Amino acid sequence: MNPKFRGKYRIESARLKGWDYRNAGAYFITICTKKRMHYFGAIVDGVMQLNDIGRAAEKYWAEIPDHFSVVALGNFVVMPNHVHGVLIIRECGADVETLHCNVSTHCNVSTMSTSNNINDKNHPMSQISPLSGSISTIIRSYKSIVSKMVRQQFDASFEWQARFHDHIIRDQRAYEAIEYYIENNPANWQRDTLNSDCKK
């Protein structure tokens, strides 16, 4: 049975139990749009053609190391309805910049309060909030800034899927295979399990 928060059942985290997602290592990340809607452009002859929203998603992913100094990027690609990328955390437990944009990633643009001290161990949210410098914090920051920018400038209906998928890359062989997969993802779009017909 899933644990309750404020009397309601909540979905268990998809993260690996017992693993500190601030640990140094390489992480393969996949983030999808809500209902896998094609917000970011289209694949034409095996090449991803980004639209304005796709270029924004690409730009802000490339800027992640500017806001999280311990992070380096491996290969990444923006697809019609999702983003794949490798995030490399180079140090364990280092301080990083806090969220530079606090907006919901799955509802209408609204500022989330940051004045309630949710990092206080006695605050109820501290038990389920992402830790500073963790993969969850990085992805939340990325999704937030993309959501804010896209909704303000291009499409007020834009939404991410609430969660994201991560895979801890165990060794060099796995790393190289994932880098190859990301690089060739547009050419293999027709066989991609995330390919859907939910076009904008």
Secondary structure as UniProt FT lines:
FT   STRAND          4..5
FT   TURN            6..7
FT   STRAND          8..9
FT   TURN            17..18
FT   TURN            21..22
FT   STRAND          25..33
FT   HELIX           34..36
FT   STRAND          41..44
FT   TURN            45..46
FT   STRAND          47..50
FT   HELIX           52..62
FT   HELIX           64..67
FT   TURN            69..70
FT   STRAND          71..78
FT   STRAND          82..89
FT   TURN            118..119
FT   TURN            121..122
FT   HELIX           124..127
FT   TURN            132..133
FT   HELIX           135..153
FT   TURN            156..157
FT   STRAND          165..169
FT   HELIX           172..184
FT   HELIX           186..191
FT   TURN            193..194
//
